[in-house]
Amino acid sequence: MGEAEFRKNVAYALVGLTAALSWLESPWWALLLVLSVRLYVAGVGSERSANDVLIQAVVAGLVLPGALSGAAGVPAVPARRSQ
């Protein structure tokens, strides 16, 4: 999950850099957007793969769903709402 978040955040920063360079220097810098899109797509793919591994571990009984928690004990997987 960390790698995926890193790739997506680098892509966001690269979009900002590309916009600034395109505005100040030359519109040809906009071609750099292709790299940021590829980084973002790779980040989304990594995130999906990581989620698949977690789901398989839960289904196989290797990890209990309650053991999956985020920072400060907040559940990483939202609990169902009772209606």
mmCIF file as gemmi writes it, N, C-alpha and C atoms, coordinates in Angstrom:
data_model
loop_
_atom_site.group_PDB
_atom_site.id
_atom_site.type_symbol
_atom_site.label_atom_id
_atom_site.label_alt_id
_atom_site.label_comp_id
_atom_site.label_asym_id
_atom_site.label_entity_id
_atom_site.label_seq_id
_atom_site.pdbx_PDB_ins_code
_atom_site.Cartn_x
_atom_site.Cartn_y
_atom_site.Cartn_z
_atom_site.occupancy
_atom_site.B_iso_or_equiv
_atom_site.pdbx_formal_charge
_atom_site.auth_seq_id
_atom_site.auth_asym_id
_atom_site.pdbx_PDB_model_num
ATOM 1 N N . MET Axp A 1 ? 0.82 -1.193 0 1 0 ? 1 A 1
ATOM 2 C CA . MET Axp A 1 ? 0 0 0 1 0 ? 1 A 1
ATOM 3 C C . MET Axp A 1 ? 0.866 1.26 0 1 0 ? 1 A 1
ATOM 4 N N . GLY Axp A 2 ? 1.984 1.225 0.68 1 0 ? 2 A 1
ATOM 5 C CA . GLY Axp A 2 ? 2.845 2.401 0.744 1 0 ? 2 A 1
ATOM 6 C C . GLY Axp A 2 ? 3.41 2.779 -0.614 1 0 ? 2 A 1
ATOM 7 N N . GLU Axp A 3 ? 3.806 1.762 -1.376 1 0 ? 3 A 1
ATOM 8 C CA . GLU Axp A 3 ? 4.358 2.021 -2.707 1 0 ? 3 A 1
ATOM 9 C C . GLU Axp A 3 ? 3.301 2.651 -3.611 1 0 ? 3 A 1
ATOM 10 N N . ALA Axp A 4 ? 2.094 2.158 -3.519 1 0 ? 4 A 1
ATOM 11 C CA . ALA Axp A 4 ? 1.009 2.684 -4.353 1 0 ? 4 A 1
ATOM 12 C C . ALA Axp A 4 ? 0.728 4.144 -4.007 1 0 ? 4 A 1
ATOM 13 N N . GLU Axp A 5 ? 0.659 4.446 -2.723 1 0 ? 5 A 1
ATOM 14 C CA . GLU Axp A 5 ? 0.416 5.825 -2.302 1 0 ? 5 A 1
ATOM 15 C C . GLU Axp A 5 ? 1.549 6.73 -2.75 1 0 ? 5 A 1
ATOM 16 N N . PHE Axp A 6 ? 2.802 6.237 -2.662 1 0 ? 6 A 1
ATOM 17 C CA . PHE Axp A 6 ? 3.948 7.025 -3.091 1 0 ? 6 A 1
ATOM 18 C C . PHE Axp A 6 ? 3.854 7.358 -4.576 1 0 ? 6 A 1
ATOM 19 N N . ARG Axp A 7 ? 3.54 6.358 -5.392 1 0 ? 7 A 1
ATOM 20 C CA . ARG Axp A 7 ? 3.436 6.596 -6.832 1 0 ? 7 A 1
ATOM 21 C C . ARG Axp A 7 ? 2.342 7.602 -7.159 1 0 ? 7 A 1
ATOM 22 N N . LYS Axp A 8 ? 1.194 7.467 -6.501 1 0 ? 8 A 1
ATOM 23 C CA . LYS Axp A 8 ? 0.096 8.389 -6.775 1 0 ? 8 A 1
ATOM 24 C C . LYS Axp A 8 ? 0.451 9.809 -6.329 1 0 ? 8 A 1
ATOM 25 N N . ASN Axp A 9 ? 1.107 9.953 -5.188 1 0 ? 9 A 1
ATOM 26 C CA . ASN Axp A 9 ? 1.471 11.288 -4.714 1 0 ? 9 A 1
ATOM 27 C C . ASN Axp A 9 ? 2.55 11.933 -5.577 1 0 ? 9 A 1
ATOM 28 N N . VAL Axp A 10 ? 3.48 11.134 -6.086 1 0 ? 10 A 1
ATOM 29 C CA . VAL Axp A 10 ? 4.483 11.672 -7.004 1 0 ? 10 A 1
ATOM 30 C C . VAL Axp A 10 ? 3.801 12.135 -8.29 1 0 ? 10 A 1
ATOM 31 N N . ALA Axp A 11 ? 2.807 11.402 -8.731 1 0 ? 11 A 1
ATOM 32 C CA . ALA Axp A 11 ? 2.072 11.799 -9.939 1 0 ? 11 A 1
ATOM 33 C C . ALA Axp A 11 ? 1.363 13.133 -9.721 1 0 ? 11 A 1
ATOM 34 N N . TYR Axp A 12 ? 0.767 13.336 -8.538 1 0 ? 12 A 1
ATOM 35 C CA . TYR Axp A 12 ? 0.108 14.613 -8.243 1 0 ? 12 A 1
ATOM 36 C C . TYR Axp A 12 ? 1.108 15.762 -8.295 1 0 ? 12 A 1
ATOM 37 N N . ALA Axp A 13 ? 2.263 15.564 -7.663 1 0 ? 13 A 1
ATOM 38 C CA . ALA Axp A 13 ? 3.28 16.619 -7.651 1 0 ? 13 A 1
ATOM 39 C C . ALA Axp A 13 ? 3.804 16.895 -9.065 1 0 ? 13 A 1
ATOM 40 N N . LEU Axp A 14 ? 3.93 15.85 -9.859 1 0 ? 14 A 1
ATOM 41 C CA . LEU Axp A 14 ? 4.425 16.007 -11.218 1 0 ? 14 A 1
ATOM 42 C C . LEU Axp A 14 ? 3.434 16.787 -12.083 1 0 ? 14 A 1
ATOM 43 N N . VAL Axp A 15 ? 2.149 16.641 -11.812 1 0 ? 15 A 1
ATOM 44 C CA . VAL Axp A 15 ? 1.146 17.424 -12.542 1 0 ? 15 A 1
ATOM 45 C C . VAL Axp A 15 ? 1.323 18.908 -12.227 1 0 ? 15 A 1
ATOM 46 N N . GLY Axp A 16 ? 1.554 19.227 -10.96 1 0 ? 16 A 1
ATOM 47 C CA . GLY Axp A 16 ? 1.778 20.621 -10.583 1 0 ? 16 A 1
ATOM 48 C C . GLY Axp A 16 ? 3.033 21.192 -11.217 1 0 ? 16 A 1
ATOM 49 N N . LEU Axp A 17 ? 4.102 20.416 -11.2 1 0 ? 17 A 1
ATOM 50 C CA . LEU Axp A 17 ? 5.349 20.854 -11.821 1 0 ? 17 A 1
ATOM 51 C C . LEU Axp A 17 ? 5.175 21.047 -13.322 1 0 ? 17 A 1
ATOM 52 N N . THR Axp A 18 ? 4.474 20.116 -13.955 1 0 ? 18 A 1
ATOM 53 C CA . THR Axp A 18 ? 4.225 20.214 -15.391 1 0 ? 18 A 1
ATOM 54 C C . THR Axp A 18 ? 3.399 21.45 -15.728 1 0 ? 18 A 1
ATOM 55 N N . ALA Axp A 19 ? 2.399 21.728 -14.927 1 0 ? 19 A 1
ATOM 56 C CA . ALA Axp A 19 ? 1.567 22.912 -15.173 1 0 ? 19 A 1
ATOM 57 C C . ALA Axp A 19 ? 2.394 24.187 -15.055 1 0 ? 19 A 1
ATOM 58 N N . ALA Axp A 20 ? 3.238 24.251 -14.028 1 0 ? 20 A 1
ATOM 59 C CA . ALA Axp A 20 ? 4.065 25.446 -13.842 1 0 ? 20 A 1
ATOM 60 C C . ALA Axp A 20 ? 5.061 25.612 -14.989 1 0 ? 20 A 1
ATOM 61 N N . LEU Axp A 21 ? 5.72 24.536 -15.369 1 0 ? 21 A 1
ATOM 62 C CA . LEU Axp A 21 ? 6.691 24.62 -16.457 1 0 ? 21 A 1
ATOM 63 C C . LEU Axp A 21 ? 6.023 24.953 -17.788 1 0 ? 21 A 1
ATOM 64 N N . SER Axp A 22 ? 4.846 24.399 -18.019 1 0 ? 22 A 1
ATOM 65 C CA . SER Axp A 22 ? 4.124 24.692 -19.263 1 0 ? 22 A 1
ATOM 66 C C . SER Axp A 22 ? 3.698 26.154 -19.32 1 0 ? 22 A 1
ATOM 67 N N . TRP Axp A 23 ? 3.303 26.686 -18.191 1 0 ? 23 A 1
ATOM 68 C CA . TRP Axp A 23 ? 2.84 28.061 -18.139 1 0 ? 23 A 1
ATOM 69 C C . TRP Axp A 23 ? 4.007 29.044 -18.275 1 0 ? 23 A 1
ATOM 70 N N . LEU Axp A 24 ? 5.112 28.748 -17.57 1 0 ? 24 A 1
ATOM 71 C CA . LEU Axp A 24 ? 6.216 29.699 -17.522 1 0 ? 24 A 1
ATOM 72 C C . LEU Axp A 24 ? 7.22 29.55 -18.665 1 0 ? 24 A 1
ATOM 73 N N . GLU Axp A 25 ? 7.459 28.344 -19.102 1 0 ? 25 A 1
ATOM 74 C CA . GLU Axp A 25 ? 8.523 28.111 -20.077 1 0 ? 25 A 1
ATOM 75 C C . GLU Axp A 25 ? 7.985 27.848 -21.481 1 0 ? 25 A 1
ATOM 76 N N . SER Axp A 26 ? 7.485 26.656 -21.678 1 0 ? 26 A 1
ATOM 77 C CA . SER Axp A 26 ? 7.065 26.255 -23.019 1 0 ? 26 A 1
ATOM 78 C C . SER Axp A 26 ? 5.931 25.237 -22.912 1 0 ? 26 A 1
ATOM 79 N N . PRO Axp A 27 ? 4.96 25.303 -23.805 1 0 ? 27 A 1
ATOM 80 C CA . PRO Axp A 27 ? 3.867 24.31 -23.779 1 0 ? 27 A 1
ATOM 81 C C . PRO Axp A 27 ? 4.336 22.879 -24.024 1 0 ? 27 A 1
ATOM 82 N N . TRP Axp A 28 ? 5.543 22.717 -24.541 1 0 ? 28 A 1
ATOM 83 C CA . TRP Axp A 28 ? 6.063 21.372 -24.767 1 0 ? 28 A 1
ATOM 84 C C . TRP Axp A 28 ? 6.246 20.602 -23.462 1 0 ? 28 A 1
ATOM 85 N N . TRP Axp A 29 ? 6.372 21.303 -22.352 1 0 ? 29 A 1
ATOM 86 C CA . TRP Axp A 29 ? 6.495 20.621 -21.063 1 0 ? 29 A 1
ATOM 87 C C . TRP Axp A 29 ? 5.224 19.837 -20.727 1 0 ? 29 A 1
ATOM 88 N N . ALA Axp A 30 ? 4.12 20.158 -21.368 1 0 ? 30 A 1
ATOM 89 C CA . ALA Axp A 30 ? 2.867 19.442 -21.106 1 0 ? 30 A 1
ATOM 90 C C . ALA Axp A 30 ? 2.965 17.97 -21.496 1 0 ? 30 A 1
ATOM 91 N N . LEU Axp A 31 ? 3.934 17.641 -22.337 1 0 ? 31 A 1
ATOM 92 C CA . LEU Axp A 31 ? 4.12 16.227 -22.683 1 0 ? 31 A 1
ATOM 93 C C . LEU Axp A 31 ? 4.526 15.391 -21.474 1 0 ? 31 A 1
ATOM 94 N N . LEU Axp A 32 ? 5.013 16.064 -20.447 1 0 ? 32 A 1
ATOM 95 C CA . LEU Axp A 32 ? 5.382 15.371 -19.217 1 0 ? 32 A 1
ATOM 96 C C . LEU Axp A 32 ? 4.159 14.793 -18.494 1 0 ? 32 A 1
ATOM 97 N N . LEU Axp A 33 ? 2.967 15.245 -18.879 1 0 ? 33 A 1
ATOM 98 C CA . LEU Axp A 33 ? 1.742 14.706 -18.281 1 0 ? 33 A 1
ATOM 99 C C . LEU Axp A 33 ? 1.597 13.211 -18.551 1 0 ? 33 A 1
ATOM 100 N N . VAL Axp A 34 ? 2.149 12.74 -19.637 1 0 ? 34 A 1
ATOM 101 C CA . VAL Axp A 34 ? 2.084 11.309 -19.957 1 0 ? 34 A 1
ATOM 102 C C . VAL Axp A 34 ? 2.753 10.505 -18.845 1 0 ? 34 A 1
ATOM 103 N N . LEU Axp A 35 ? 3.884 10.999 -18.352 1 0 ? 35 A 1
ATOM 104 C CA . LEU Axp A 35 ? 4.593 10.303 -17.277 1 0 ? 35 A 1
ATOM 105 C C . LEU Axp A 35 ? 3.775 10.288 -15.995 1 0 ? 35 A 1
ATOM 106 N N . SER Axp A 36 ? 3.144 11.408 -15.677 1 0 ? 36 A 1
ATOM 107 C CA . SER Axp A 36 ? 2.351 11.444 -14.446 1 0 ? 36 A 1
ATOM 108 C C . SER Axp A 36 ? 1.135 10.536 -14.533 1 0 ? 36 A 1
ATOM 109 N N . VAL Axp A 37 ? 0.528 10.446 -15.706 1 0 ? 37 A 1
ATOM 110 C CA . VAL Axp A 37 ? -0.614 9.538 -15.874 1 0 ? 37 A 1
ATOM 111 C C . VAL Axp A 37 ? -0.161 8.089 -15.714 1 0 ? 37 A 1
ATOM 112 N N . ARG Axp A 38 ? 0.984 7.751 -16.29 1 0 ? 38 A 1
ATOM 113 C CA . ARG Axp A 38 ? 1.501 6.38 -16.16 1 0 ? 38 A 1
ATOM 114 C C . ARG Axp A 38 ? 1.829 6.052 -14.702 1 0 ? 38 A 1
ATOM 115 N N . LEU Axp A 39 ? 2.405 7.006 -13.977 1 0 ? 39 A 1
ATOM 116 C CA . LEU Axp A 39 ? 2.7 6.781 -12.564 1 0 ? 39 A 1
ATOM 117 C C . LEU Axp A 39 ? 1.422 6.572 -11.756 1 0 ? 39 A 1
ATOM 118 N N . TYR Axp A 40 ? 0.404 7.381 -12.041 1 0 ? 40 A 1
ATOM 119 C CA . TYR Axp A 40 ? -0.854 7.248 -11.317 1 0 ? 40 A 1
ATOM 120 C C . TYR Axp A 40 ? -1.51 5.897 -11.591 1 0 ? 40 A 1
ATOM 121 N N . VAL Axp A 41 ? -1.521 5.486 -12.846 1 0 ? 41 A 1
ATOM 122 C CA . VAL Axp A 41 ? -2.117 4.193 -13.211 1 0 ? 41 A 1
ATOM 123 C C . VAL Axp A 41 ? -1.342 3.05 -12.553 1 0 ? 41 A 1
ATOM 124 N N . ALA Axp A 42 ? -0.021 3.155 -12.516 1 0 ? 42 A 1
ATOM 125 C CA . ALA Axp A 42 ? 0.78 2.124 -11.84 1 0 ? 42 A 1
ATOM 126 C C . ALA Axp A 42 ? 0.483 2.098 -10.345 1 0 ? 42 A 1
ATOM 127 N N . GLY Axp A 43 ? 0.259 3.256 -9.748 1 0 ? 43 A 1
ATOM 128 C CA . GLY Axp A 43 ? -0.093 3.315 -8.324 1 0 ? 43 A 1
ATOM 129 C C . GLY Axp A 43 ? -1.43 2.674 -8.029 1 0 ? 43 A 1
ATOM 130 N N . VAL Axp A 44 ? -2.402 2.917 -8.891 1 0 ? 44 A 1
ATOM 131 C CA . VAL Axp A 44 ? -3.72 2.303 -8.709 1 0 ? 44 A 1
ATOM 132 C C . VAL Axp A 44 ? -3.621 0.783 -8.856 1 0 ? 44 A 1
ATOM 133 N N . GLY Axp A 45 ? -2.816 0.332 -9.825 1 0 ? 45 A 1
ATOM 134 C CA . GLY Axp A 45 ? -2.629 -1.111 -9.998 1 0 ? 45 A 1
ATOM 135 C C . GLY Axp A 45 ? -1.952 -1.752 -8.801 1 0 ? 45 A 1
ATOM 136 N N . SER Axp A 46 ? -0.947 -1.081 -8.232 1 0 ? 46 A 1
ATOM 137 C CA . SER Axp A 46 ? -0.273 -1.603 -7.043 1 0 ? 46 A 1
ATOM 138 C C . SER Axp A 46 ? -1.223 -1.658 -5.854 1 0 ? 46 A 1
ATOM 139 N N . GLU Axp A 47 ? -2.066 -0.636 -5.738 1 0 ? 47 A 1
ATOM 140 C CA . GLU Axp A 47 ? -3.027 -0.607 -4.642 1 0 ? 47 A 1
ATOM 141 C C . GLU Axp A 47 ? -4.02 -1.765 -4.756 1 0 ? 47 A 1
ATOM 142 N N . ARG Axp A 48 ? -4.486 -2.037 -5.959 1 0 ? 48 A 1
ATOM 143 C CA . ARG Axp A 48 ? -5.401 -3.171 -6.175 1 0 ? 48 A 1
ATOM 144 C C . ARG Axp A 48 ? -4.739 -4.493 -5.82 1 0 ? 48 A 1
ATOM 145 N N . SER Axp A 49 ? -3.493 -4.65 -6.238 1 0 ? 49 A 1
ATOM 146 C CA . SER Axp A 49 ? -2.77 -5.896 -5.945 1 0 ? 49 A 1
ATOM 147 C C . SER Axp A 49 ? -2.611 -6.085 -4.438 1 0 ? 49 A 1
ATOM 148 N N . ALA Axp A 50 ? -2.275 -5.011 -3.735 1 0 ? 50 A 1
ATOM 149 C CA . ALA Axp A 50 ? -2.114 -5.101 -2.287 1 0 ? 50 A 1
ATOM 150 C C . ALA Axp A 50 ? -3.439 -5.445 -1.614 1 0 ? 50 A 1
ATOM 151 N N . ASN Axp A 51 ? -4.524 -4.852 -2.081 1 0 ? 51 A 1
ATOM 152 C CA . ASN Axp A 51 ? -5.84 -5.162 -1.517 1 0 ? 51 A 1
ATOM 153 C C . ASN Axp A 51 ? -6.227 -6.61 -1.793 1 0 ? 51 A 1
ATOM 154 N N . ASP Axp A 52 ? -5.896 -7.115 -2.976 1 0 ? 52 A 1
ATOM 155 C CA . ASP Axp A 52 ? -6.195 -8.507 -3.299 1 0 ? 52 A 1
ATOM 156 C C . ASP Axp A 52 ? -5.462 -9.464 -2.362 1 0 ? 52 A 1
ATOM 157 N N . VAL Axp A 53 ? -4.211 -9.161 -2.069 1 0 ? 53 A 1
ATOM 158 C CA . VAL Axp A 53 ? -3.435 -10.007 -1.16 1 0 ? 53 A 1
ATOM 159 C C . VAL Axp A 53 ? -4.058 -9.995 0.227 1 0 ? 53 A 1
ATOM 160 N N . LEU Axp A 54 ? -4.485 -8.825 0.695 1 0 ? 54 A 1
ATOM 161 C CA . LEU Axp A 54 ? -5.123 -8.745 2.013 1 0 ? 54 A 1
ATOM 162 C C . LEU Axp A 54 ? -6.433 -9.527 2.051 1 0 ? 54 A 1
ATOM 163 N N . ILE Axp A 55 ? -7.228 -9.399 1.016 1 0 ? 55 A 1
ATOM 164 C CA . ILE Axp A 55 ? -8.509 -10.101 0.971 1 0 ? 55 A 1
ATOM 165 C C . ILE Axp A 55 ? -8.287 -11.607 0.942 1 0 ? 55 A 1
ATOM 166 N N . GLN Axp A 56 ? -7.305 -12.069 0.176 1 0 ? 56 A 1
ATOM 167 C CA . GLN Axp A 56 ? -7.007 -13.5 0.129 1 0 ? 56 A 1
ATOM 168 C C . GLN Axp A 56 ? -6.543 -14.008 1.489 1 0 ? 56 A 1
ATOM 169 N N . ALA Axp A 57 ? -5.775 -13.209 2.207 1 0 ? 57 A 1
ATOM 170 C CA . ALA Axp A 57 ? -5.319 -13.621 3.536 1 0 ? 57 A 1
ATOM 171 C C . ALA Axp A 57 ? -6.491 -13.727 4.504 1 0 ? 57 A 1
ATOM 172 N N . VAL Axp A 58 ? -7.45 -12.821 4.404 1 0 ? 58 A 1
ATOM 173 C CA . VAL Axp A 58 ? -8.625 -12.879 5.277 1 0 ? 58 A 1
ATOM 174 C C . VAL Axp A 58 ? -9.481 -14.088 4.932 1 0 ? 58 A 1
ATOM 175 N N . VAL Axp A 59 ? -9.7 -14.34 3.651 1 0 ? 59 A 1
ATOM 176 C CA . VAL Axp A 59 ? -10.528 -15.468 3.213 1 0 ? 59 A 1
ATOM 177 C C . VAL Axp A 59 ? -9.87 -16.792 3.611 1 0 ? 59 A 1
ATOM 178 N N . ALA Axp A 60 ? -8.549 -16.87 3.513 1 0 ? 60 A 1
ATOM 179 C CA . ALA Axp A 60 ? -7.843 -18.099 3.865 1 0 ? 60 A 1
ATOM 180 C C . ALA Axp A 60 ? -7.755 -18.305 5.37 1 0 ? 60 A 1
ATOM 181 N N . GLY Axp A 61 ? -8.137 -17.3 6.147 1 0 ? 61 A 1
ATOM 182 C CA . GLY Axp A 61 ? -8.093 -17.422 7.596 1 0 ? 61 A 1
ATOM 183 C C . GLY Axp A 61 ? -6.727 -17.14 8.193 1 0 ? 61 A 1
ATOM 184 N N . LEU Axp A 62 ? -5.821 -16.597 7.415 1 0 ? 62 A 1
ATOM 185 C CA . LEU Axp A 62 ? -4.487 -16.28 7.917 1 0 ? 62 A 1
ATOM 186 C C . LEU Axp A 62 ? -4.48 -15.024 8.769 1 0 ? 62 A 1
ATOM 187 N N . VAL Axp A 63 ? -5.41 -14.12 8.487 1 0 ? 63 A 1
ATOM 188 C CA . VAL Axp A 63 ? -5.504 -12.853 9.209 1 0 ? 63 A 1
ATOM 189 C C . VAL Axp A 63 ? -6.96 -12.648 9.589 1 0 ? 63 A 1
ATOM 190 N N . LEU Axp A 64 ? -7.186 -12.19 10.802 1 0 ? 64 A 1
ATOM 191 C CA . LEU Axp A 64 ? -8.541 -11.859 11.217 1 0 ? 64 A 1
ATOM 192 C C . LEU Axp A 64 ? -8.878 -10.45 10.764 1 0 ? 64 A 1
ATOM 193 N N . PRO Axp A 65 ? -10.09 -10.203 10.299 1 0 ? 65 A 1
ATOM 194 C CA . PRO Axp A 65 ? -10.438 -8.853 9.834 1 0 ? 65 A 1
ATOM 195 C C . PRO Axp A 65 ? -10.254 -7.789 10.906 1 0 ? 65 A 1
ATOM 196 N N . GLY Axp A 66 ? -10.425 -8.148 12.156 1 0 ? 66 A 1
ATOM 197 C CA . GLY Axp A 66 ? -10.228 -7.181 13.235 1 0 ? 66 A 1
ATOM 198 C C . GLY Axp A 66 ? -8.779 -6.773 13.401 1 0 ? 66 A 1
ATOM 199 N N . ALA Axp A 67 ? -7.865 -7.594 12.892 1 0 ? 67 A 1
ATOM 200 C CA . ALA Axp A 67 ? -6.441 -7.279 13.003 1 0 ? 67 A 1
ATOM 201 C C . ALA Axp A 67 ? -6.008 -6.225 11.999 1 0 ? 67 A 1
ATOM 202 N N . LEU Axp A 68 ? -6.828 -5.969 10.989 1 0 ? 68 A 1
ATOM 203 C CA . LEU Axp A 68 ? -6.507 -4.956 9.993 1 0 ? 68 A 1
ATOM 204 C C . LEU Axp A 68 ? -6.961 -3.603 10.517 1 0 ? 68 A 1
ATOM 205 N N . SER Axp A 69 ? -6.031 -2.815 10.969 1 0 ? 69 A 1
ATOM 206 C CA . SER Axp A 69 ? -6.387 -1.485 11.448 1 0 ? 69 A 1
ATOM 207 C C . SER Axp A 69 ? -5.372 -0.485 10.939 1 0 ? 69 A 1
ATOM 208 N N . GLY Axp A 70 ? -5.844 0.712 10.795 1 0 ? 70 A 1
ATOM 209 C CA . GLY Axp A 70 ? -4.986 1.781 10.299 1 0 ? 70 A 1
ATOM 210 C C . GLY Axp A 70 ? -4.295 2.486 11.449 1 0 ? 70 A 1
ATOM 211 N N . ALA Axp A 71 ? -3.929 3.725 11.234 1 0 ? 71 A 1
ATOM 212 C CA . ALA Axp A 71 ? -3.239 4.515 12.239 1 0 ? 71 A 1
ATOM 213 C C . ALA Axp A 71 ? -4.153 4.782 13.426 1 0 ? 71 A 1
ATOM 214 N N . ALA Axp A 72 ? -3.597 4.779 14.601 1 0 ? 72 A 1
ATOM 215 C CA . ALA Axp A 72 ? -4.302 5.089 15.845 1 0 ? 72 A 1
ATOM 216 C C . ALA Axp A 72 ? -5.462 4.139 16.108 1 0 ? 72 A 1
ATOM 217 N N . GLY Axp A 73 ? -5.377 2.905 15.603 1 0 ? 73 A 1
ATOM 218 C CA . GLY Axp A 73 ? -6.401 1.913 15.886 1 0 ? 73 A 1
ATOM 219 C C . GLY Axp A 73 ? -7.691 2.095 15.115 1 0 ? 73 A 1
ATOM 220 N N . VAL Axp A 74 ? -7.733 3.031 14.204 1 0 ? 74 A 1
ATOM 221 C CA . VAL Axp A 74 ? -8.934 3.239 13.393 1 0 ? 74 A 1
ATOM 222 C C . VAL Axp A 74 ? -9.003 2.107 12.377 1 0 ? 74 A 1
ATOM 223 N N . PRO Axp A 75 ? -10.142 1.44 12.268 1 0 ? 75 A 1
ATOM 224 C CA . PRO Axp A 75 ? -10.226 0.319 11.325 1 0 ? 75 A 1
ATOM 225 C C . PRO Axp A 75 ? -9.939 0.752 9.891 1 0 ? 75 A 1
ATOM 226 N N . ALA Axp A 76 ? -9.111 -0.041 9.208 1 0 ? 76 A 1
ATOM 227 C CA . ALA Axp A 76 ? -8.795 0.241 7.82 1 0 ? 76 A 1
ATOM 228 C C . ALA Axp A 76 ? -9.966 -0.136 6.919 1 0 ? 76 A 1
ATOM 229 N N . VAL Axp A 77 ? -10.746 -1.12 7.369 1 0 ? 77 A 1
ATOM 230 C CA . VAL Axp A 77 ? -11.923 -1.54 6.625 1 0 ? 77 A 1
ATOM 231 C C . VAL Axp A 77 ? -13.143 -1.021 7.355 1 0 ? 77 A 1
ATOM 232 N N . PRO Axp A 78 ? -13.943 -0.156 6.724 1 0 ? 78 A 1
ATOM 233 C CA . PRO Axp A 78 ? -15.099 0.415 7.438 1 0 ? 78 A 1
ATOM 234 C C . PRO Axp A 78 ? -16.098 -0.666 7.849 1 0 ? 78 A 1
ATOM 235 N N . ALA Axp A 79 ? -16.635 -0.506 9.038 1 0 ? 79 A 1
ATOM 236 C CA . ALA Axp A 79 ? -17.634 -1.45 9.533 1 0 ? 79 A 1
ATOM 237 C C . ALA Axp A 79 ? -18.975 -1.174 8.851 1 0 ? 79 A 1
ATOM 238 N N . ARG Axp A 80 ? -19.781 -2.208 8.754 1 0 ? 80 A 1
ATOM 239 C CA . ARG Axp A 80 ? -21.11 -2.046 8.158 1 0 ? 80 A 1
ATOM 240 C C . ARG Axp A 80 ? -22 -1.242 9.091 1 0 ? 80 A 1
ATOM 241 N N . ARG Axp A 81 ? -22.853 -0.461 8.499 1 0 ? 81 A 1
ATOM 242 C CA . ARG Axp A 81 ? -23.799 0.309 9.286 1 0 ? 81 A 1
ATOM 243 C C . ARG Axp A 81 ? -25.004 -0.561 9.593 1 0 ? 81 A 1
ATOM 244 N N . SER Axp A 82 ? -25.473 -0.464 10.809 1 0 ? 82 A 1
ATOM 245 C CA . SER Axp A 82 ? -26.68 -1.218 11.171 1 0 ? 82 A 1
ATOM 246 C C . SER Axp A 82 ? -27.897 -0.375 10.826 1 0 ? 82 A 1
ATOM 247 N N . GLN Axp A 83 ? -28.853 -1.02 10.19 1 0 ? 83 A 1
ATOM 248 C CA . GLN Axp A 83 ? -30.057 -0.278 9.799 1 0 ? 83 A 1
ATOM 249 C C . GLN Axp A 83 ? -31.279 -0.945 10.334 1 0 ? 83 A 1
